């Protein structure tokens, strides 16, 4: 076809695509760095930072012109990376650690290198299919019905928020259909609910009916006692149970709480972001009774399901309810909504654009088998029991409660916040472990979390012996 001379030929930037042409040397050297990291038997803790030094190291690094990739990689590998705590170290005993399998890390590279996204069936049928298979495995482990389905979101906070939006709007629709007025709604939570729940309630403009617990465990009996004397509960739309509290690893009475929820027609949401994987341990499975009746369930693969950051599985009992709430309507999106029977990942949470973050879990589950996951979880449980027994045998240490899962809370008699901080610093400076204190009933206490299947009793002994 002859160009139309009336249409000016655009003046294009020289080598505009130069960023998108692969440098084979850079590819090889970065893959070599990744391989070294993956093949290191025990990754270092790192985490000691000097901010003044970092300021000097990165000063002027980004400018108008290019830099040799080796220079930038050196800044990262030999300066920046050393100041980032390795959540996947077997010596990481604080917050909730991470221990992604080698298979999941490798496949996360595949997802990134292929620019895989996971918005809809139209754009990413294969990715959606694989993610749904992984979600089905998780739903089956929880005993949820075949109707259950969900989506992988960025974390427990995103999962809790998305589920509570569905609970709120479902109740609003039910009230509208019954001819009842739209009123501010509330959610019932315990005093041990995760901080993301409070944040989600603030965002959704719902109130909280907070139920106190005696030992940190939310029970059906406590819920009934809290409701006694409350004549007007029309504004309640949901109740939240926790399958493994973040601070103490406590499994709530999901069955008892769920029974009350069903009596009142409330949405039952279970936050199993950390502790949901404990269902794999046969000796603990009965503690999760009732989870199969959840209307929504969150479990974070990047925690105890051994997947890379950032990944949380949000599973609905009836995903059509979520689709009715979260589906985004725009002319350019009509093409992904051609088939009404399809439920897209973008229809099930507040997001639209999303990476196929469930694929690393899917790949690792298929490669390793569920029995490997079960063994890894049971290893964590055994480490927690070992640590609790060792601590209980020390004359100056008291276990606050026997661990339900892999979190151990304890007090060192005579210690205050400064003592726990000094203990933490000594261990980190020696690169022996990373530990931090926590709070329990207004008191600063010690806290150890076990998640990595590479943690040994020798590592645990070093931490406990450092208590003096």
Rosetta blueprint (number, residue, H / E / L):
1 X L
2 X L
3 X L
4 X L
5 X L
6 X L
7 X L
8 X L
9 X L
10 X L
11 X L
12 X L
13 X L
14 X L
15 X L
16 X L
17 X L
18 X H
19 X H
20 X H
21 X L
22 X L
23 X L
24 X H
25 X H
26 X H
27 X H
28 X H
29 X H
30 X H
31 X H
32 X H
33 X H
34 X H
35 X H
36 X H
37 X H
38 X H
39 X H
40 X L
41 X L
42 X L
43 X L
44 X L
45 X L
46 X L
47 X L
48 X L
49 X L
50 X L
51 X H
52 X H
53 X H
54 X H
55 X H
56 X H
57 X H
58 X H
59 X L
60 X L
61 X L
62 X L
63 X L
64 X L
65 X L
66 X L
67 X L
68 X L
69 X H
70 X H
71 X H
72 X H
73 X H
74 X H
75 X H
76 X H
77 X H
78 X H
79 X H
80 X H
81 X H
82 X H
83 X H
84 X L
85 X L
86 X L
87 X L
88 X L
89 X L
90 X L
91 X L
92 X E
93 X L
94 X L
95 X L
96 X L
97 X L
98 X L
99 X L
100 X L
101 X L
102 X H
103 X H
104 X H
105 X H
106 X H
107 X H
108 X H
109 X H
110 X H
111 X H
112 X H
113 X H
114 X L
115 X L
116 X L
117 X E
118 X L
119 X L
120 X L
121 X H
122 X H
123 X H
124 X H
125 X H
126 X H
127 X H
128 X H
129 X H
130 X H
131 X H
132 X H
133 X H
134 X H
135 X H
136 X H
137 X H
138 X H
139 X H
140 X H
141 X H
142 X H
143 X L
144 X L
145 X L
146 X L
147 X L
148 X L
149 X E
150 X E
151 X E
152 X E
153 X E
154 X L
155 X L
156 X H
157 X H
158 X H
159 X H
160 X H
161 X H
162 X H
163 X H
164 X H
165 X H
166 X H
167 X H
168 X H
169 X H
170 X H
171 X H
172 X H
173 X H
174 X H
175 X H
176 X H
177 X H
178 X L
179 X L
180 X L
181 X L
182 X L
183 X L
184 X L
185 X L
186 X E
187 X E
188 X E
189 X E
190 X E
191 X L
192 X L
193 X L
194 X L
195 X H
196 X H
197 X H
198 X H
199 X H
200 X H
201 X H
202 X H
203 X H
204 X H
205 X L
206 X L
207 X E
208 X E
209 X E
210 X E
211 X E
212 X L
213 X L
214 X L
215 X L
216 X L
217 X L
218 X L
219 X L
220 X H
221 X H
222 X H
223 X H
224 X H
225 X H
226 X H
227 X H
228 X L
229 X L
230 X L
231 X L
232 X L
233 X L
234 X L
235 X L
236 X E
237 X E
238 X E
239 X E
240 X E
241 X E
242 X E
243 X E
244 X L
245 X L
246 X L
247 X L
248 X L
249 X L
250 X L
251 X E
252 X L
253 X L
254 X H
255 X H
256 X H
257 X H
258 X H
259 X H
260 X H
261 X H
262 X H
263 X H
264 X H
265 X L
266 X L
267 X E
268 X E
269 X E
270 X E
271 X E
272 X L
273 X L
274 X L
275 X H
276 X H
277 X H
278 X H
279 X H
280 X H
281 X L
282 X L
283 X L
284 X L
285 X H
286 X H
287 X H
288 X H
289 X L
290 X L
291 X H
292 X H
293 X H
294 X L
295 X L
296 X E
297 X E
298 X E
299 X E
300 X L
301 X L
302 X L
303 X L
304 X L
305 X L
306 X L
307 X L
308 X L
309 X L
310 X L
311 X L
312 X E
313 X E
314 X E
315 X E
316 X E
317 X L
318 X L
319 X H
320 X H
321 X H
322 X H
323 X H
324 X H
325 X H
326 X H
327 X L
328 X L
329 X L
330 X L
331 X H
332 X H
333 X H
334 X H
335 X H
336 X H
337 X H
338 X L
339 X L
340 X L
341 X L
342 X L
343 X L
344 X L
345 X H
346 X H
347 X H
348 X L
349 X L
350 X L
351 X L
352 X L
353 X L
354 X L
355 X E
356 X L
357 X L
358 X L
359 X H
360 X H
361 X H
362 X H
363 X H
364 X H
365 X H
366 X H
367 X H
368 X H
369 X L
370 X H
371 X H
372 X H
373 X H
374 X H
375 X H
376 X H
377 X H
378 X H
379 X H
380 X H
381 X H
382 X H
383 X H
384 X H
385 X H
386 X H
387 X H
388 X H
389 X H
390 X H
391 X H
392 X H
393 X L
394 X L
395 X L
396 X L
397 X E
398 X E
399 X E
400 X L
401 X L
402 X L
403 X L
404 X L
405 X L
406 X L
407 X E
408 X E
409 X E
410 X E
411 X E
412 X E
413 X L
414 X L
415 X L
416 X L
417 X H
418 X H
419 X H
420 X H
421 X H
422 X H
423 X H
424 X H
425 X H
426 X H
427 X H
428 X H
429 X H
430 X L
431 X L
432 X L
433 X L
434 X E
435 X L
436 X E
437 X E
438 X E
439 X E
440 X E
441 X L
442 X L
443 X E
444 X E
445 X E
446 X E
447 X E
448 X E
449 X E
450 X L
451 X L
452 X L
453 X L
454 X L
455 X L
456 X L
457 X H
458 X H
459 X H
460 X H
461 X H
462 X H
463 X H
464 X H
465 X H
466 X L
467 X L
468 X L
